[in-house]
Amino acid sequence: MKKVWFRHIAFLAIITLPGCGISSFNAEKEIRHCSDKVRSALDDGMEAVFFPRNINAGETRWNGSRMTNWTVGFWPGILWYLYEYNGDDYWLESAINHTSNLAPIKDLSFVTHDLGFMTYPSFGHGFRLTGDPDYRQVLLKSADNLAALYNHDTGTLLAWPWMKEVYDWPNHMVITGLTNLDLLFWAARNGRPEYYHMAVNHADATLSHLVREDYSTWQVVHFDPVSHEPIKKMTFHGLHDQSTWARGQAFGIYGFAMVYSETREHRYLEAAAGLARNFIERLPDDHVPYWDFDAEQQEDLIKDASAAAIAASAFIELSQLILDKQERMYFFQAGKNILQSLSGNTYRSNKTNQAFLLNSVGIRQADSEVGASTIYADYYYLEALIRYQKAEILF
């Protein structure tokens, strides 16, 4: 793979922006804002069997989703983060209630590569913070279901199994599948050691088949069912097959950083850093990307706060993994710049909106969640704020 070297000019630009001193951003204030939003939604009668998904433009209250939706783990994940941050029994009770109602996930006949998204922010954080053995069982059964999608010929987890019938896709993997590997790595440490190799193989296949030479990414790769070689690459949710879908790129950064933290294999850190530099260097002035980095037409120039929030969390994590001091500062500052923008008036929700952030993009081509608040944007925004506050003392 062609290596994209660190650009000194870009580095100088990002650390010398006016008003971007390390002490100028108050993460604690923004975490309190998030906490107040969640408490308001809970006190307004949100039931534990309700799974928030989005708030469309012009609305103020969360719309829910079915238990099979890829986003159902994020609301309990937010509650666990607030419990961890505040240490208050109110948040512990809320997190337990909203997590417990997801337990049937482990027994659903519906199987998807998104089981990591669905169970790790919810049961994963819950087990980490409480050690509840019931949570462990949900995680292990979910990991077993995810592992059932593994193809030994391609070394990959099948994405969206239903696409075989809908689009006649023979075997395929997606860039967002990287982020689900945390469930397999966890299971490998908790009685399923064989899942470690599945996760590593899938990460290697992602690196080989979905990362371009300039560290931009495709979203999907298809494999021939006979030769098992890649036969088509596409960006299903992006502008076109050769474009870079911003949320996919953000999840690529996040996923490779996570895989490196699990394996300490340098190729994953290099991949995460390469994708991150590509992302940063293509950002507009306010540090929040358009939904696709190759968007040029006015009707396509729509910002995506969810991609920004995911990237911010990944950048701050990267700043803790990289040894070089200048690069550590580069990624930390990039995450801080995004958080400052997301916490400003353009993207921060108003008093009547139950979400933290505005202006995300779900699926642009389907006109789905365009300009909406989304639970996944809120989850990664809160995670980024908490990561920022923990990391700030090191800079």
Secondary structure, 3 states (H helix, E strand, C coil): CCCCCCCHHHHHHHHCCCCCCHHHCCHHHHHHHHHHHHHHHHHCCCCCCCCEEEECCCCCCCEECCCCCCCCCHHHHHHHHHHHHHCCHHHHHHHHHHHHCCHHHHHCCCCCCCHHHHHHHHHHHHHHHHCCHHHHHHHHHHHHHHHCCEECCCCEECCCCCHHHHCCCCCEEEHHHHHHHHHHHHHHHCCCCHHHHHHHHHHHHHHHHCECCCCCECCEEEECCCCCCEEEEECCCCCCCCCCEHHHHHHHHHHHHHHHHHHCCHHHHHHHHHHHHHHHHCCCCCCCCECECCCCCHHHCCECHHHHHHHHHHHHHHHHHCCCHHHHHHHHHHHHHHHHHHCCCCCECCCCCCCCECCECCECCCCECCCEEEHHHHHHHHHHHHHHHHHHCCC
